[in-house]
Amino acid sequence: MEVSGELRSYPANGFPKGQKITHPEVKNKSGVPVNIDRFLYLGYGPITGAGILKNEGKGAFCPGQSFTLVLTGQQDTMNALKDTIRCFQQFGSIGGRNRNGWGCFSVTGDQIQKTDFSALFQQLGSDWIKCFNRDYPHRLGRNGSQLLLWGSRQSHADWQGVMNELAEIYLQVRLEHHFIGGGPHASPQDRHTLGYPSGKNHVVKNWGNQGRHGSALRLIVRKEADGHRGYILHLPHLFSKEMWRSDAGGKERQIQIWQQVHNSLDKLCQRQEIKGERS
């Protein structure tokens, strides 16, 4: 693997600010919901509470740049990598908070096979409920001709516009699953399915803040012919048995929660479908 090219990073005090959004669960000392930076909401950790980069010059590349990646190997290895590269071309991202839309790249090159969502889901897709046979992502999920992929309803002039929209969508989806009472919770609540930890006030007993289970949702920013557009991909898989024990409701409960997430996304976004097919 060889990488060539120089990339310029944002300085800590030069990173763009997101639009403000009211988070009803984030309140001031008087108990009043506060407005938060949308980029902070999607980038908490690498982005500090002041809305600046935590580590200057580490990974927050300015847009409009390019670099060259050269992969060399045995033919069978390269053949095995082709599907991986095709998936990365459509859905991939790198770096901190990459599940939340950060670190998306546009992949081009003579060796890159042109593809689209339909072709990938036809080749690598499976009935989404059958994907709950393993506790890690291993297939693209579909429900008949409908894909577990949703596109934003509008395009934007730049990535900032997409991330502002994705932050609002993601917040609304999460708020559909309210916490009942405060933590530590005796058993996982619905929102824990979307990723854990879910804030220091909502830990699950025996999980604490040490247990981690990344979200099965991927927020994606893509540059297309008509501008920049956001996508949300659900990679369906089972919650690990070490954390989601049988007394938490089993696989059926997880599937039911994700069906509710799908219904929310259907209202907020545009569900993608296999071209030429109808359920």
Backbone as a ProteinNet text record, in pm:
[ID]
protein_1_A
[PRIMARY]
MEVSGELRSYPANGFPKGQKITHPEVKNKSGVPVNIDRFLYLGYGPITGAGILKNEGKGAFCPGQSFTLVLTGQQDTMNALKDTIRCFQQFGSIGGRNRNGWGCFSVTGDQIQKTDFSALFQQLGSDWIKCFNRDYPHRLGRNGSQLLLWGSRQSHADWQGVMNELAEIYLQVRLEHHFIGGGPHASPQDRHTLGYPSGKNHVVKNWGNQGRHGSALRLIVRKEADGHRGYILHLPHLFSKEMWRSDAGGKERQIQIWQQVHNSLDKLCQRQEIKGERS
[TERTIARY]
85.7	0	88.9	61.7	140.5	48	71.9	-6.2	86.5	46.7	126.9	37.5	94.2	18.8	14.5	11.1	6.6	-134.6	-185.7	-319.4	-311.6	-388.3	-391.8	-507.7	-482.4	-585.2	-636.7	-756.8	-810.6	-729.5	-700	-643.8	-752.5	-711.5	-808.8	-912.7	-870.8	-964.8	-1026.8	-1002.7	-1056.1	-1159.4	-1200.9	-1299.1	-1437.7	-1517.1	-1649.1	-1741.2	-1830.5	-1932.3	-2059.8	-2129.5	-2256.6	-2370.9	-2485.5	-2604.5	-2647.5	-2719	-2765.9	-2894	-2908.6	-3030.5	-3064.2	-3193.7	-3236.6	-3243.1	-3169.3	-3170.8	-3250.6	-3372.1	-3458	-3402.1	-3303.3	-3247.3	-3120.4	-3072.9	-2956.1	-3006.9	-2996.1	-3058	-2955.9	-2985.6	-2899.4	-2935.2	-2872.1	-2893.2	-3035.8	-3108.3	-3248.8	-3344.7	-3288.7	-3371.9	-3430.8	-3379.8	-3430.6	-3344.1	-3406.3	-3328.1	-3241.8	-3122.9	-3028.3	-3003.5	-2954.6	-2914.1	-2769.7	-2743.7	-2608.2	-2566.2	-2436.9	-2380.4	-2402.5	-2458.9	-2488.3	-2361.2	-2252.1	-2127.3	-2073.4	-2093.1	-2053.5	-2137.1	-2266.2	-2354.8	-2307.2	-2264.8	-2219.8	-2071.5	-1998.3	-1854	-1799.3	-1886.4	-1841.9	-1723.7	-1620.4	-1495.4	-1385.3	-1378	-1281.3	-1309.9	-1439.6	-1478.7	-1516.6	-1462.9	-1486.9	-1617.4	-1654.5	-1776	-1774.3	-1655.7	-1646.3	-1661.6	-1678.5	-1696.6	-1568.4	-1455.1	-1327.3	-1265.5	-1168.8	-1102.4	-1021.2	-1032.3	-960.2	-810.1	-774.3	-633.2	-607	-539.2	-514.3	-432.6	-477.2	-400	-404	-499.3	-506.6	-635.3	-632.3	-740.1	-853.7	-868	-977.7	-929.9	-933.8	-881.8	-976.9	-921	-1001	-1052	-1172.1	-1228.5	-1157.5	-1185.5	-1131.8	-990.7	-936	-800.1	-804.7	-690.4	-685.2	-549.4	-547.3	-422.9	-435.1	-325.9	-323.6	-295.8	-378.6	-361.2	-330.7	-216.9	-177.2	-173.6	-248.2	-249.9	-185.4	-91.8	-21.8	-23.2	-56.3	-59.9	-85.6	-91.7	-123.3	-263.4	-285.1	-410.3	-531.2	-517.8	-631.8	-663.6	-558.9	-580.1	-650.1	-605.3	-665.8	-810.7	-838.7	-977.3	-1065.7	-1011.8	-1088.2	-1114.4	-1024.1	-1036.8	-1136.7	-1171.6	-1253.3	-1387.9	-1456.2	-1585	-1569.6	-1459.3	-1433.5	-1417.6	-1341.8	-1319.3	-1449.1	-1530.9	-1659.3	-1750.4	-1750.6	-1831.6	-1778.9	-1646	-1588.7	-1620.5	-1620.9	-1653.6	-1793.8	-1886.8	-2025	-2054.6	-1996	-2037.4	-1923.7	-1799	-1687	-1650.1	-1584.6	-1531.7	-1420.1	-1336.6	-1218.6	-1205.5	-1162	-1126.5	-1228.7	-1205.1	-1290.5	-1432	-1528.2	-1671.8	-1712.1	-1645	-1677.7	-1815.5	-1872.3	-2010.3	-2109.1	-2066.1	-2154.9	-2133.4	-2078.7	-2068.5	-1934.3	-1843.4	-1712.5	-1619.3	-1521.9	-1419.2	-1462.7	-1560.1	-1604.9	-1515.2	-1484	-1398.4	-1470.3	-1433.8	-1478.2	-1365.8	-1393.2	-1291.4	-1305.3	-1197.9	-1197.2	-1070.7	-1067.8	-948.2	-983.2	-887.8	-911.1	-939.3	-887.7	-905.3	-1033.2	-1103.9	-1225.4	-1344.2	-1406	-1523.5	-1642.3	-1700.3	-1815.1	-1932.7	-1998	-2108.8	-2212	-2320.5	-2421.8	-2480.3	-2570.4	-2629	-2698.4	-2777.4	-2854.7	-2765.7	-2657.6	-2569	-2506.1	-2464.2	-2401.4	-2501	-2621.4	-2720.3	-2766.7	-2770.9	-2806.9	-2700.5	-2575	-2464.8	-2438	-2439.5	-2396.2	-2509.8	-2631.9	-2745.1	-2814.2	-2888.8	-2964.6	-3086.3	-3187.6	-3303	-3254.4	-3295.2	-3233.7	-3255.9	-3367.6	-3392.8	-3298.6	-3261.3	-3167.8	-3027.4	-3000.6	-2868	-2845.1	-2950.8	-2935.9	-2888.2	-2818.9	-2761	-2617.5	-2562.2	-2426.9	-2424.7	-2323.9	-2318.5	-2218.2	-2202.3	-2118.1	-2171	-2147.3	-2196.9	-2131.3	-2214	-2157.6	-2231.3	-2347.5	-2420.5	-2489.3	-2518.5	-2605.9	-2749.3	-2831.9	-2968.7	-3068.5	-3165.6	-3274.5	-3403.7	-3513.9	-3647.1	-3720.2	-3706.4	-3756.5	-3674.6	-3741.2	-3670	-3622.1	-3671.2	-3633.3	-3500.4	-3412.5	-3281.2	-3281.6	-3192.7	-3174.4	-3078.8	-3120.6	-3044.1	-3142.1	-3120	-3208.4	-3128.5	-3180.7	-3115.7	-3187.8	-3112.9	-3174.8	-3263.6	-3361.7	-3460	-3412.1	-3297.2	-3245.6	-3094.7	-3041.8	-2897.2	-2848.6	-2718.9	-2660.6	-2537.8	-2500.8	-2386.3	-2254.3	-2252.5	-2126.9	-2155.8	-2047.6	-2063.8	-2128	-2106.1	-2163.9	-2316	-2374.7	-2519.8	-2571.1	-2499.1	-2539.2	-2531.1	-2420.1	-2402.4	-2504.3	-2540.2	-2644.2	-2776.9	-2809.1	-2934	-2927.9	-2814.8	-2801.8	-2811.7	-2758.2	-2766.2	-2911.2	-2993.1	-3133.9	-3206.6	-3179.5	-3243.4	-3204.9	-3075.2	-3026.4	-3081.6	-3088.9	-3144.2	-3290.2	-3368.5	-3509.1	-3527.6	-3444.6	-3454.6	-3426.6	-3322.1	-3287	-3394.5	-3452.9	-3553.6	-3684.3	-3701	-3818.4	-3814.7	-3696.7	-3679.2	-3637.4	-3737.7	-3712.7	-3661.1	-3572.3	-3531.8	-3642.9	-3664.8	-3762.6	-3685.4	-3692.3	-3618	-3471	-3396.2	-3253.9	-3173.4	-3046.1	-2959.1	-2903.1	-2833.6	-2810	-2936.8	-2959.1	-3077.9	-3053.7	-3157.1	-3144.9	-3123.6	-3182	-3167.7	-3164.8	-3114.5	-3104.7	-3239.7	-3244	-3363.1	-3349.8	-3458.3	-3461.6	-3348.3	-3318.7	-3218.2	-3078.1	-3054.9	-2924.6	-2895.4	-3000.6	-2981.1	-2911.4	-2929	-2869.1	-2721.4	-2669.5	-2529.1	-2512.1	-2402.7	-2376.1	-2229.1	-2192.4	-2275.2	-2369	-2469.8	-2566.8	-2572.8	-2455.7	-2449	-2425.4	-2356.2	-2316.9	-2435	-2549.8	-2666.1	-2753.4	-2715.9	-2801.1	-2720.4	-2631.6	-2556.9	-2646.7	-2610	-2680.6	-2598.7	-2666.4	-2596.7	-2515.7	-2398.1	-2302.8	-2236.1	-2284.9	-2217.2	-2125.8	-2178	-2102.5	-2068.8	-1960.1	-1912.4	-1802.3	-1771	-1664.3	-1715.7	-1838.1	-1894.9	-1917.2	-1887.2	-1907	-1969.5	-2065.7	-2128.7	-2163.7	-2085.4	-2105.1	-2241	-2287.4	-2416	-2411.5	-2523.2	-2536.3	-2580.1	-2599.9	-2631.8	-2504	-2493.2	-2380.1	-2433.6	-2388.4	-2422.3	-2315.4	-2357.6	-2266	-2288	-2180.3	-2185.2	-2128.3	-2205.3	-2160	-2169.9	-2066.8	-2070.1	-2123.7	-2237.1	-2303.5	-2315.4	-2375.2	-2381.4	-2455.1	-2559.1	-2640	-2599.2	-2487.4	-2442.6	-2408.7	-2407.2	-2376.7	-2506.8	-2510.3	-2631.1	-2592.9	-2681.9	-2658.8	-2732.9	-2674.6	-2736.7	-2721.9	-2815.7	-2808.5	-2822.2	-2722.1	-2716.1	-2731.9	-2819.3	-2830.1	-2765.6	-2662.7	-2598.4	-2652.5	-2754	-2823.2	-2737.8	-2732	-2664.2	-2709.5	-2683.3	-2727.4	-2639.9	-2700.2	-2623.9	-2549.3	-2426.3	-2344.1	-2408.4	-2401.3	-2464.7	-2402	-2274.3	-2209.5	-2277.6	-2340.4	-2406.4	-2559	-2613.2	-2758.5	-2796.1	-2814.6	-2843.7	-2987.1	-3017	-3148.3	-3260.9	-3232.6	-3337	-3371.9	-3298.9	-3327.6	-3434.9	-3480.1	-3587.8	-3552.8	-3426.1	-3388	-3381.9	-3353.1	-3336.3	-3462.6	-3577.6	-3703.6	-3724	-3683.3	-3699.1	-3607.7	-3486.6	-3395.1	-3450.8	-3504.5	-3561.7	-3679.7	-3761.7	-3877.4	-3833.1	-3728.8	-3677.7	-3626.4	-3552.3	-3498.6	-3609.5	-3718.2	-3830	-3888.1	-3892.7	-3939	-3843.5	-3712.5	-3613.8	-3636.4	-3660.2	-3686.3	-3809	-3913.9	-4035.8	-4007.6	-3925	-3889.9	-3811.4	-3714.6	-3633	-3716.7	-3817.4	-3906.1	-3979.7	-4007.7	-4077.7	-3983.6	-3858.9	-3764.1	-3679.9	-3665.6	-3575	-3644.7	-3567.7	-3617.5	-3555.5	-3639.6	-3588.1	-3539.1	-3421.9	-3364.3	-3414.1	-3426.3	-3478.3	-3389.5	-3400.9	-3334.7	-3396.6	-3313.6	-3365.2	-3441.2	-3559.2	-3639.2	-3719.3	-3709.2	-3785.2	-3883.4	-3991.5	-4090.1	-4133.3	-4148.2	-4190.8	-4337.2
-119.1	0	123.7	214.7	336.8	457.2	557.8	681.4	796.1	876.3	992.3	1114.1	1229.8	1354.8	1422	1552.8	1631.4	1685.1	1666.2	1714.6	1820.9	1924.6	2035.9	2015.1	2034	2018.1	2153.2	2150.2	2270.7	2303.1	2429.5	2467.2	2456.9	2445.5	2425.6	2536.7	2660.3	2772.7	2809.2	2726.7	2756.2	2656.8	2566.8	2466.1	2529.1	2497.7	2560.7	2529.8	2619.9	2601.2	2547.8	2461.1	2412.1	2502.1	2482.8	2555	2504.1	2587.5	2550.1	2466.6	2374.5	2294.6	2275.2	2278.4	2259.3	2110.7	2071.3	1932.5	1927.7	1873.2	1877.9	1803.9	1717.4	1641.8	1706.3	1811.4	1885.3	2017.2	2031.5	2145.6	2222.7	2349.8	2432.5	2410.1	2486.6	2468	2495.7	2573.2	2604	2500	2399.2	2293.6	2327.1	2431.9	2473.8	2411.3	2347.4	2290.9	2397.3	2359	2453.4	2420.9	2521.5	2502.4	2453.7	2357.5	2305.1	2310.9	2314.4	2313.6	2176	2172.8	2044.8	1964.9	2034.9	1963.2	1902.8	1973.7	1919	1796.1	1799.8	1686.8	1561.2	1576.4	1461.6	1431.9	1523.7	1505.4	1515.9	1493.3	1508.7	1416.7	1473.2	1400.3	1468.4	1444.5	1519.3	1669.3	1706	1847	1875.3	1980.8	2010.2	2087	2105.3	2179.1	2320.9	2377.1	2512.8	2514.9	2395.3	2388.1	2400.5	2363.9	2368.9	2229.9	2209.7	2081.1	2055.5	1933.8	1899.3	1888.7	1831.1	1814.3	1879.1	1989.8	2063.4	1979.5	1978.7	1913.9	1763.2	1703	1557.4	1507.7	1490.1	1419.1	1501.3	1627.6	1708.8	1776.7	1703.6	1755.5	1857.5	1960.5	2057.4	1991.8	2028.3	1967	2015.1	1946.8	1986.7	1941.2	1854.4	1804.2	1658.2	1608.2	1469.4	1409	1277.4	1203.9	1073.4	1003.7	880.7	761.7	660	534.6	424.5	357.3	248.3	118.8	19.6	-112.5	-212.6	-287.9	-387.2	-520.8	-627.7	-758	-869.4	-992.3	-1107.6	-1092.1	-1151.7	-1132.9	-1176.9	-1289.3	-1335.9	-1239.2	-1177.3	-1076.7	-954.2	-911.4	-792.6	-819.1	-939.5	-974.6	-970.1	-1018.4	-1017.1	-874.9	-782.8	-644.4	-563.2	-612.2	-531.9	-494.3	-591.2	-560.4	-463.1	-478.1	-386	-243.7	-229.1	-96.4	-38.7	-123.3	-76.7	-29.8	-102.2	-61.2	68.9	79.7	203.7	321.7	296.3	402.3	457.9	372.3	415.3	457.4	387.1	406.5	438.8	433.1	433.1	568.6	563.6	682.3	638.9	733.8	703.2	807	762.1	855.3	865.6	959.2	978.8	1017.2	951.1	974.1	949.7	854.3	830.6	767.3	709	659.4	775.5	892.5	1008.9	1103.6	1054	1134.9	1199.2	1194.1	1255.1	1160.3	1218.9	1138.5	1068.4	1124	1062.7	1107.9	1015.1	1042.9	1007.8	1074.8	1040.7	961.4	837	747.3	740	772.4	767.9	697.4	662.6	598.9	499.3	474.1	383.3	241.1	202.4	66.1	48.1	157.9	150.9	118.6	5.5	-33	55.1	118.1	203.9	117.1	159.7	82.7	177.9	125.7	207.4	127.6	191.9	126.6	-3.7	0.4	-117.1	-237.2	-216	-327.6	-388.4	-303.8	-354.8	-432.7	-379.8	-449	-578.7	-582.2	-706.1	-812.6	-772	-866.5	-903.9	-805	-827.3	-815.1	-800.5	-780.8	-909.8	-900.7	-1014.1	-960.7	-1045.9	-1006.7	-957.9	-837.3	-772.3	-848.1	-916.6	-990.8	-1110.4	-1169.2	-1281.8	-1238.1	-1107.1	-1056.8	-1058.6	-1088.3	-1091.9	-1228.7	-1300.4	-1428.8	-1414.3	-1291.7	-1265.9	-1131.9	-1113.4	-989.6	-890.2	-889.9	-791.4	-772.3	-657.4	-633.7	-729.1	-794	-888.3	-888.2	-823.6	-813	-676.9	-631.9	-516.9	-565.1	-490.4	-533.6	-475.7	-556.5	-510.3	-578.4	-514.5	-568.5	-571.5	-682.8	-688.1	-595.4	-505	-408.4	-288.3	-273.4	-159.4	-186.2	-87.1	-99.8	-38.9	-87.4	-24	94	182.7	301.3	413.1	527.8	641.9	763.9	838.1	959.3	1082.9	1189.8	1315.4	1367	1444.1	1488.2	1606.3	1662.9	1774.2	1764.4	1827.8	1835.3	1970.4	1979.4	2100.6	2142.2	2267.2	2320.4	2269	2227.4	2183.4	2080.2	2026.8	1924.4	1977.4	2107.6	2164.5	2155.3	2184.6	2176.6	2036	1936.7	1797.4	1760.2	1796.3	1758.9	1827.5	1950.1	2017.4	1942.8	1895.8	1822	1685.2	1615.1	1483.5	1490.6	1597.3	1612.2	1620.6	1695.6	1708.1	1574.7	1502.5	1373	1274.9	1268.3	1172.7	1202.5	1330.7	1368.6	1325.9	1350.7	1313.7	1162.9	1086.4	940.5	892	945.1	902.1	941.7	1059.9	1106.4	1028	950.6	863	755.8	733.3	627.6	693.4	726.7	798.9	704.3	756.3	682.9	690.9	579.8	576.7	574.1	685.8	696.3	721.8	729.6	754	627.8	635	521.4	515.2	406.9	291.9	207.8	165.7	88.8	-59.1	-125.5	-268.2	-350.3	-306.8	-376.1	-271.5	-304.3	-205	-151.7	-22.7	38.6	47.6	88.4	83.5	162.8	282.9	366.1	305.1	220.6	156.1	70.6	28.6	-48	35.2	167.1	255.7	281.1	226.6	245.6	268.6	219.7	232.1	264.1	354.6	423.5	527.5	564.5	665.9	778.1	824.8	931.2	874.3	951.2	903.3	883.4	943.6	930.3	810.7	735.5	624.2	497.7	468.3	343.9	227.9	109.6	-13	-85.6	-137.4	-211.8	-325.2	-343.5	-445.7	-409.9	-304.7	-256.3	-140	-49.6	68.5	154.5	228.9	308.8	237.2	113.8	40.2	-33.2	-83.6	-155.1	-61.7	-109.8	-28.1	-112.1	-51.2	-116.8	-8.4	0.9	107	99.8	214.1	221.3	143.2	79.3	9.6	104.1	232	332.9	401.8	427.8	502.6	625.5	743.1	866.7	891.1	929.8	938.5	1070.5	1133.9	1253.1	1215.9	1239.4	1205.9	1328.1	1346.4	1451.2	1390.2	1443.3	1389.7	1497.4	1461.2	1553.4	1682.1	1673.3	1791.8	1856.9	1814.2	1873.3	1766.8	1806.3	1714.5	1663.5	1534.1	1473.3	1379.2	1371.6	1284.4	1152.8	1047.5	915.3	854.6	768.3	692.4	544.9	468.1	324.5	249.3	148.6	59	-74	-110.9	-240.7	-332.8	-412.6	-489.3	-603.6	-613.8	-725	-731.2	-841.7	-865.5	-788.9	-743.6	-686.4	-800.3	-777.7	-885.3	-947.5	-1079	-1151.9	-1119.3	-1074	-1036.8	-917.1	-833.5	-714.8	-731.6	-782	-794.7	-938.7	-963.7	-1098.4	-1137.6	-1264.6	-1316.6	-1252	-1207.7	-1145.2	-1004.2	-952.5	-818.4	-821.3	-939.3	-946.3	-1020.9	-1057.9	-1140.6	-1068.3	-1148	-1094.2	-1026.1	-1080.4	-1027	-882.5	-851.5	-714.2	-620.4	-662.6	-578.1	-549.3	-651.9	-634	-537.5	-549.6	-460.1	-315.2	-292.6	-156.8	-100.4	-180.2	-132.9	-107.5	-184.1	-155.9	-18.2	18.9	153	260	232.1	325.3	341.7	229.6	235.9	321.6	304.9	384.1	533.4	566.7	707.6	761.9	684	727.9	739.9	654.4	664.6	798	852.1	979.8	1097.9	1082.9	1194.1	1198.3	1085	1074.5	1003.9	974.3	903.6	765	661.3	524.9	491.1	431.1	392.2	252.1	226.4	97.5	40.9	-91.1	-155	-101.9	-55.5	0.2	-105.7	-67.7	-158.3	-259.6	-256.7	-351.7	-276.7	-343.8	-291.4	-405.2	-372.6	-475.5	-511.2
0	0	0	-90.2	-101.2	-114.9	-35	-39.1	-74.9	-171.4	-209.7	-222.2	-191	-196.4	-61	-62.7	60.1	80.6	200.3	232.2	341.1	322.1	417.1	513.8	642.6	745.2	793.1	846.9	910.5	1035.8	1059.3	1189.8	1296.5	1419.9	1528.5	1533.6	1509.5	1519.5	1385.4	1284.2	1152.1	1103.4	1191.1	1150.9	1143.8	1040.7	1025.9	1143.2	1171.1	1273	1207.1	1276.8	1227.8	1270.7	1209.1	1251.7	1389.4	1461	1593.7	1583.4	1677.7	1685.8	1833	1865.4	2003.7	2036.1	2137	2182.7	2312.4	2310.6	2429.2	2549.6	2527.6	2640	2696.7	2631.1	2681.2	2738.8	2870.6	2937.4	3019.3	3039.6	3124.4	3271.4	3358.9	3502.4	3543.9	3462.2	3492.6	3436.6	3368.9	3312.5	3177.1	3112.8	2981.6	2872.2	2769.9	2659.9	2592.5	2553	2494.6	2348.1	2277.2	2138.6	2134.4	2049.1	2034.8	1888.7	1867	1732.4	1670.1	1549.7	1485.1	1455.4	1423.9	1398.7	1527.9	1638.7	1767.5	1799.5	1767.6	1795.3	1722.3	1597.3	1519.1	1538.6	1598.9	1609	1748.5	1848.7	1986.9	2015	2071.4	2095.1	2017.4	1885.2	1804.1	1803.1	1815.7	1824.7	1969.1	2027.2	2167.9	2185.8	2313.5	2343.8	2293.5	2271.4	2217.6	2066.2	2005.6	1861.2	1782.7	1843.2	1772.3	1772.2	1683.3	1674.8	1800.8	1852.5	1974.4	1948.3	1834.3	1799.6	1664.4	1664.3	1540.8	1444.1	1318.2	1212.6	1213.6	1283.8	1288.7	1224.2	1093.6	1026.5	970.9	1010.5	957	829.9	719.9	594.5	533.4	475.7	400.8	273.1	227.3	106.6	-19.2	-130	-259	-285.2	-200.8	-219	-264.9	-305.5	-348.4	-314.1	-305.5	-288.4	-366.7	-383.1	-461.7	-371.4	-384.5	-311.6	-412.4	-395.8	-483.9	-403.6	-448.9	-386	-480.4	-431.9	-513	-439.4	-510.7	-445.9	-544.6	-493.7	-576.3	-635.9	-751.4	-822.7	-739.4	-667.2	-588.3	-475.1	-418.5	-314.5	-371	-489.1	-549.9	-588.4	-635.2	-668.8	-544.7	-432.2	-308.1	-258.9	-293.8	-248	-330.9	-448	-538.9	-476.6	-414.2	-353	-237.2	-162.7	-52.2	-103.7	-211.9	-269.1	-324.4	-386.3	-439	-325.6	-214.3	-99.9	-40.7	-33.1	20.7	-70.7	-199.9	-295.2	-269.9	-232.2	-211.7	-68.1	29.6	168.4	264.9	218.4	310.9	367.7	482.2	547.4	641.2	679.9	761.3	872.3	989	1095	1206.1	1296.9	1412.9	1375.1	1439.1	1417.7	1271.9	1206.3	1065	1047.8	1151.9	1140.6	1131.1	1175.8	1179.6	1062.3	953.3	832.3	808.3	907	889.7	814	744.5	679.2	552.9	480.1	354.5	238.8	151	36.8	-92.9	-199.3	-333.5	-400.3	-439.4	-492.6	-644.8	-715.1	-861.3	-908.1	-1034.9	-1089.2	-1197.8	-1285.2	-1397.4	-1352.2	-1235.8	-1187.6	-1105.4	-1083.5	-1002.2	-1092.7	-1067.5	-1145.5	-1108.2	-1208.4	-1182.3	-1138.4	-1033.5	-978.9	-922.3	-872.8	-806.8	-691.3	-619.2	-503.3	-541.6	-649	-688.8	-713.3	-787.3	-821.1	-697	-603.7	-481.6	-395.8	-380.8	-298.1	-363.8	-496.6	-564.7	-544.6	-545.4	-530.5	-385.1	-296.5	-158.8	-58.2	-106.7	-17.7	22	129.5	180.9	253	270.4	350.2	485.8	522.7	638.4	768.2	781.5	905.4	917.6	805	808	849.5	842.6	880.1	1030.4	1108.7	1253	1302.3	1216.5	1256.6	1306.1	1298.4	1346	1418.5	1504.9	1583.5	1527.3	1397.2	1329.2	1187.2	1124.9	988.6	889.6	808.1	711.3	577.8	570.1	443.5	438.1	315.4	296.9	309.8	381.6	406.5	307.2	271.8	185.9	228.3	192.3	218.2	85	14.2	-122.1	-209.9	-280.3	-363.7	-283.5	-160.6	-77.7	-7.9	-13.3	46.9	186.4	270.9	400.7	383	293.1	257.3	227.8	292.4	277.1	232.9	136.5	90.4	141.9	164.3	206.1	93	127.6	29.2	-54.8	-20.2	-98.1	-109	-212	-228.5	-176.8	-153.3	-94.7	-174.4	-157.3	-230.7	-176.5	-48.5	11.7	120.7	179.5	281.7	408.4	436	557.2	555.5	439.4	428.8	453.8	401.8	422.2	569.9	634.7	774.7	865.1	832.6	910.2	899	778.5	759.8	827.5	813.4	874.7	1026.6	1084.7	1230.1	1275.5	1201.8	1238.8	1224	1113.9	1092.1	1201.9	1231.1	1329.5	1468.3	1502.2	1631.9	1642.2	1537.2	1541.1	1552.5	1482.1	1489.3	1631.4	1692.2	1827.7	1929.4	1910.5	2005.6	1996.3	1890.3	1881	1988.9	2045.8	2146.7	2277.8	2360	2483.6	2591.8	2674.3	2793.1	2896.7	2964.4	3072.7	3203.8	3278.8	3402.2	3377.3	3483.8	3473.6	3497.3	3463.8	3482	3622.9	3656.9	3568.1	3549.7	3424.2	3390.4	3415.9	3463.9	3493.9	3367	3257.3	3129.3	3018.6	2900.1	2793.2	2749.6	2721	2666.7	2514.9	2449.6	2303.7	2240.5	2294.9	2229.8	2237.8	2335.7	2343.9	2221	2150.4	2027.4	1921.2	1926.8	1827.4	1854.1	1961.6	1994.5	2143.5	2197.1	2339.9	2359.8	2453.5	2553	2491.1	2568	2526.5	2629.1	2670.5	2770.4	2908.9	2991.2	3123.7	3217.4	3185.2	3272.6	3239	3136.4	3093.6	3068.8	3162.3	3152.7	3193.2	3147.2	3183.3	3289.6	3390.4	3494.7	3431.6	3482.8	3436.2	3303.6	3236.3	3116.2	3151.7	3238.4	3276.1	3155.4	3165.6	3053.2	2976.5	3017.9	2951	2827.7	2839.2	2724.3	2607.7	2489.4	2369.1	2259	2191.1	2077	1976.6	1869.9	1772.4	1704.5	1660.3	1591.3	1461.1	1429	1301.3	1190.1	1223.3	1123.3	1078.4	949.5	894.6	822.3	864.5	793.6	688.4	569.5	455.2	382.4	342	257.6	122.1	16.1	-118.5	-210.1	-290.9	-391.8	-520	-567.7	-686.3	-792.6	-904	-1018	-983.9	-899.4	-867.4	-736.5	-677.6	-551.9	-449.8	-323.3	-215	-152.6	-124.9	-68.7	45.3	143.9	257.2	242.4	298.2	299.3	437.7	471.2	595.5	560.7	597.4	570.8	701.6	700	814.9	777.8	853	836.9	946.4	914.4	1019.6	1073.4	1204.8	1270.2	1414.6	1478	1614.1	1712.7	1820.4	1930.7	1999.1	2037.7	2092.1	2216.1	2224.9	2335	2469.3	2469.3	2595.2	2659.9	2576.4	2629.9	2629.8	2519.6	2508.3	2543.4	2671	2717.4	2682.6	2696.5	2658.1	2738.2	2862.3	2942.6	2896.5	2795.9	2742.4	2634	2595.7	2497.2	2371.9	2352.8	2240.8	2107.9	2005.1	1870	1819.6	1853	1801.4	1846.1	1969.1	2016.5	1939.4	1912.8	1836.5	1696.6	1631.5	1498.4	1503.9	1607.6	1622	1639.1	1718.3	1737.8	1606.1	1531.2	1403.6	1302	1309.1	1220	1248.9	1376.2	1412.6	1359.3	1364.7	1308.3	1158.9	1089.9	945.6	916.3	995.3	974.5	991.4	1088.9	1109.9	991.3	944.4	831	703.9	688.7	572.8	570.2	688	696.3	673.5	713.9	710.6	583.8	516.6	402	286.1	183.7	66.2	61.9	80.3	77.4	-63.8	-73	-200.2	-238	-367.9	-414.4	-524.3	-543.4	-656.4	-784.5	-874.9	-999.9	-1078	-1122.7	-1205.2	-1128.2	-991.8	-910.4	-824.1	-793	-700.4	-608.2	-481.4	-385.6	-412.3
[MASK]
+++++++++++++++++++++++++++++++++++++++++++++++++++++++++++++++++++++++++++++++++++++++++++++++++++++++++++++++++++++++++++++++++++++++++++++++++++++++++++++++++++++++++++++++++++++++++++++++++++++++++++++++++++++++++++++++++++++++++++++++++++++++++++++++++++++++++++++++++++++++

